Amino acid sequence: MNQTTNSILMIRPVAFRMNEQTAVNNYYQKVLDNLTPQSVNTKAQEEFDTFVQKLKMIGLNVVVVEDTLSPDTPDSIFPNNWISFHENGDVVLYPMFAENRRLERREDVLDHLEEKGFVINEIMDYTSAEDDDIFLEGTGSIVLDRANGKAYCALSPRADEELFIEFCEDFEFTPVIFEAFQTVNGERKHIYHTNVIMCVGETFAVICADCIDDKKERKMVLDSLKGDEKEVILITEDQVNNFAGNMLEVKGNDDRRYLIMSASAHQSLTKKQIAQLEEHVTIVSSSLDTIEACGGGSARCMMAEIFLPRE
């Protein structure tokens, strides 16, 4: 299986704001008191459009779907949490922690992809788990190493162990399970999404090992990555706070490999880390300051990779 793709789905926001329902365990979200809700959305749209333009310039096939005003979905800009696409034509729908995020799941998005020539064979729907307060938020909760058949998951209120194992059995991934933490007001609290602290590329992996407090688990995760002959590039918790873990490798023009991240993530990296990454990929970054502050997510969260076959 391929680790990277040339096609991604992005949802353009129409009423983006800080989502009070997700802020209970996403400690990266902030209230921007100096901005009206309207200006927050306008800024988010500007950041989104500039970002999409940059992605298209490197030859990425970006499928943009406009969000709708109703229902109210302030986090629709992060589609990778409710849907994932697979090479065999499977589409997976995931159970979401916040009730207003469940409204992001839209059938017309699938229609739109089929119109673009993508083939959808089967829909795997795990969303009934929401009835039991069990959640697994897509490629936010799960970081896939598709090429090596592994799935990494940091357990949290948004990533249930049993459901994750069920997903791995259904899709023939080997589960790599651990817990990751961040310091919030002097306390260690679960990191809400795995993709905040790690990114798995074709030949490298970026990870904040310091977030994995249990030494055995930390060693297991690092051994797993190194065992697949990936160069492991370590980042700090401070860099995680600047969304340096929230990156995605994609294929651009002529199959060139690019690593997509936000400007704040890029600026937080050291010269050495940048040099290590540039051995593997070309870095592309874009300012996502408003989206990161209000949404508590960054570049990776905004891109749902499309691996579906084409007609």
Secondary structure, 3 states (H helix, E strand, C coil): CCCCCCEEEEEECCCCCCCCCCCCCCCCCCCCCCCCHHHHHHHHHHHHHHHHHHHHHCCCEEEEEECCCCCCCCCCCCHHHCEEECCCCEEEECCCCCHHHHCCCCHHHHHHHHHCCECCCEEEECHHHHHHCCCECHHHHEEEECCCCEEEEEEECCECHHHHHHHHHHHCCEEEEEECEEEECCEEEECCCHHHCEEECCCEEEECHHHCCCHHHHHHHHHHHHHCCCEEEECCHHHHHCCCCCCEEEECHHHCEEEEEEHHHHHHCCHHHHHHHHCCCEEEEECCHHHHHHHCCCCHHHCEEECCCEC
